[in-house]
């Protein structure tokens, strides 16, 4: 019996990274199996052996994208960090809301808009990643010793949700060609209102 596909000379990690790039550029629906074959360097049989099907591959791509985003949050906002750490992460996240990165958008947002209403498995994966981001933001805000409490009338959970909604909305606006200066001003206004520093006694 002839083997399915050609010998696997591409690692699983390489295939995932290459698939991420093409899914991010084209979206889920426009990324066909021939496109994935060309991007990953694997034939259809090898792709099926590694990932079962296109949907399963995409869910692993989202896991990779999400794990990188969460690792950045963990590195920049360690437990008990100060307000400055949170603001630094916000500014880091916002660097992808203008220029070429802004035009590309956020894979997670694009996926939620494209596939969320139609694919329960992909919708659940997106929600899982967003929930993990929210949990990290909420913990950082709650533990920061120099953020004023009760300024907006909401607790750390509400502030975290408002911040994430703002940041992902900023990524959407990045597709409209907003400038670095516009993004910076938006971030400063948001941080001043939602993350007001605690006044010295």
Secondary structure, 3 states (H helix, E strand, C coil): CCCCCCCCCCCHHHHHHHHHHHHHHHCCCCCCHHHHHHHHCCCHHHHHHHHCCHHHHHHHHHHHHHHHHHHHHHHHCCCCCCHHHHHHHHHHHHCCCCHHHHHHCCHHHHHHHHHCCCCHHHHHHHHHHHHHHHHHHHHHHHHCCCECCCCCCCCHHHHHHHHHHHHHHHHHHHHHCCCHHHHHHHHHHHHHHHCCECCCC
